[in-house]
Amino acid sequence: MPTHIKRANSARSKVRALVEHPFADQKRRMGLRIRTMGLARAIIKIGMGQYILDLMSPDSSVTRDLN
């Protein structure tokens, strides 16, 4: 494989590793499925799950204020 392709793959894999962990954690918390009727409810449920995940992250301002 040419070196420029190896470098591009390496850069993509670093970004992918950073992005996929929060989504995997969110899927684990929601039981791998979103059981709602309609797209609007699913969007709200995903958004609320992401909001809770943000609140629970160690660099959250709420977490810093509690310590």
C-alpha positions as protocol buffer text, in pm:
chain_id: "A"
residue {
  index: 1
  type: MET
  ca { x: 0 y: 0 z: 0 }
}
residue {
  index: 2
  type: PRO
  ca { x: 144 y: 343 z: -88 }
}
residue {
  index: 3
  type: THR
  ca { x: 256 y: 561 z: 201 }
}
residue {
  index: 4
  type: HIS
  ca { x: 12 y: 843 z: 125 }
}
residue {
  index: 5
  type: ILE
  ca { x: -279 y: 599 z: 155 }
}
residue {
  index: 6
  type: LYS
  ca { x: -137 y: 459 z: 480 }
}
residue {
  index: 7
  type: ARG
  ca { x: -114 y: 811 z: 623 }
}
residue {
  index: 8
  type: ALA
  ca { x: -470 y: 893 z: 518 }
}
residue {
  index: 9
  type: ASN
  ca { x: -599 y: 569 z: 673 }
}
residue {
  index: 10
  type: SER
  ca { x: -413 y: 645 z: 995 }
}
residue {
  index: 11
  type: ALA
  ca { x: -564 y: 993 z: 1015 }
}
residue {
  index: 12
  type: ARG
  ca { x: -914 y: 856 z: 952 }
}
residue {
  index: 13
  type: SER
  ca { x: -877 y: 585 z: 1213 }
}
residue {
  index: 14
  type: LYS
  ca { x: -774 y: 840 z: 1478 }
}
residue {
  index: 15
  type: VAL
  ca { x: -1083 y: 1050 z: 1410 }
}
residue {
  index: 16
  type: ARG
  ca { x: -1303 y: 741 z: 1399 }
}
residue {
  index: 17
  type: ALA
  ca { x: -1170 y: 622 z: 1736 }
}
residue {
  index: 18
  type: LEU
  ca { x: -1251 y: 959 z: 1896 }
}
residue {
  index: 19
  type: VAL
  ca { x: -1600 y: 976 z: 1748 }
}
residue {
  index: 20
  type: GLU
  ca { x: -1720 y: 619 z: 1790 }
}
residue {
  index: 21
  type: HIS
  ca { x: -1663 y: 581 z: 2165 }
}
residue {
  index: 22
  type: PRO
  ca { x: -1935 y: 828 z: 2272 }
}
residue {
  index: 23
  type: PHE
  ca { x: -2183 y: 670 z: 2031 }
}
residue {
  index: 24
  type: ALA
  ca { x: -2100 y: 321 z: 2158 }
}
residue {
  index: 25
  type: ASP
  ca { x: -2153 y: 438 z: 2516 }
}
residue {
  index: 26
  type: GLN
  ca { x: -2484 y: 595 z: 2422 }
}
residue {
  index: 27
  type: LYS
  ca { x: -2597 y: 276 z: 2246 }
}
residue {
  index: 28
  type: ARG
  ca { x: -2502 y: 74 z: 2554 }
}
residue {
  index: 29
  type: ARG
  ca { x: -2705 y: 301 z: 2781 }
}
residue {
  index: 30
  type: MET
  ca { x: -3011 y: 291 z: 2555 }
}
residue {
  index: 31
  type: GLY
  ca { x: -3004 y: -86 z: 2516 }
}
residue {
  index: 32
  type: LEU
  ca { x: -2889 y: -75 z: 2151 }
}
residue {
  index: 33
  type: ARG
  ca { x: -3235 y: 24 z: 2029 }
}
residue {
  index: 34
  type: ILE
  ca { x: -3459 y: 326 z: 2021 }
}
residue {
  index: 35
  type: ARG
  ca { x: -3817 y: 207 z: 2048 }
}
residue {
  index: 36
  type: THR
  ca { x: -4030 y: 502 z: 1949 }
}
residue {
  index: 37
  type: MET
  ca { x: -4298 y: 568 z: 1695 }
}
residue {
  index: 38
  type: GLY
  ca { x: -4190 y: 846 z: 1464 }
}
residue {
  index: 39
  type: LEU
  ca { x: -3872 y: 1022 z: 1373 }
}
residue {
  index: 40
  type: ALA
  ca { x: -3938 y: 1326 z: 1594 }
}
residue {
  index: 41
  type: ARG
  ca { x: -3951 y: 1118 z: 1913 }
}
residue {
  index: 42
  type: ALA
  ca { x: -3640 y: 926 z: 1812 }
}
residue {
  index: 43
  type: ILE
  ca { x: -3451 y: 1251 z: 1753 }
}
residue {
  index: 44
  type: ILE
  ca { x: -3558 y: 1383 z: 2094 }
}
residue {
  index: 45
  type: LYS
  ca { x: -3457 y: 1059 z: 2265 }
}
residue {
  index: 46
  type: ILE
  ca { x: -3114 y: 1060 z: 2099 }
}
residue {
  index: 47
  type: GLY
  ca { x: -3068 y: 1427 z: 2187 }
}
residue {
  index: 48
  type: MET
  ca { x: -3160 y: 1372 z: 2551 }
}
residue {
  index: 49
  type: GLY
  ca { x: -2923 y: 1075 z: 2570 }
}
residue {
  index: 50
  type: GLN
  ca { x: -2644 y: 1288 z: 2429 }
}
residue {
  index: 51
  type: TYR
  ca { x: -2725 y: 1567 z: 2676 }
}
residue {
  index: 52
  type: ILE
  ca { x: -2699 y: 1326 z: 2970 }
}
residue {
  index: 53
  type: LEU
  ca { x: -2374 y: 1185 z: 2832 }
}
residue {
  index: 54
  type: ASP
  ca { x: -2235 y: 1539 z: 2808 }
}
residue {
  index: 55
  type: LEU
  ca { x: -2337 y: 1611 z: 3167 }
}
residue {
  index: 56
  type: MET
  ca { x: -2167 y: 1295 z: 3289 }
}
residue {
  index: 57
  type: SER
  ca { x: -1840 y: 1356 z: 3105 }
}
residue {
  index: 58
  type: PRO
  ca { x: -1543 y: 1445 z: 3327 }
}
residue {
  index: 59
  type: ASP
  ca { x: -1481 y: 1778 z: 3154 }
}
residue {
  index: 60
  type: SER
  ca { x: -1840 y: 1896 z: 3197 }
}
residue {
  index: 61
  type: SER
  ca { x: -1888 y: 2227 z: 3379 }
}
residue {
  index: 62
  type: VAL
  ca { x: -2155 y: 2066 z: 3599 }
}
residue {
  index: 63
  type: THR
  ca { x: -1911 y: 1795 z: 3707 }
}
residue {
  index: 64
  type: ARG
  ca { x: -1645 y: 2055 z: 3783 }
}
residue {
  index: 65
  type: ASP
  ca { x: -1889 y: 2259 z: 3991 }
}
residue {
  index: 66
  type: LEU
  ca { x: -1983 y: 1958 z: 4203 }
}
residue {
  index: 67
  type: ASN
  ca { x: -1622 y: 1883 z: 4294 }
}
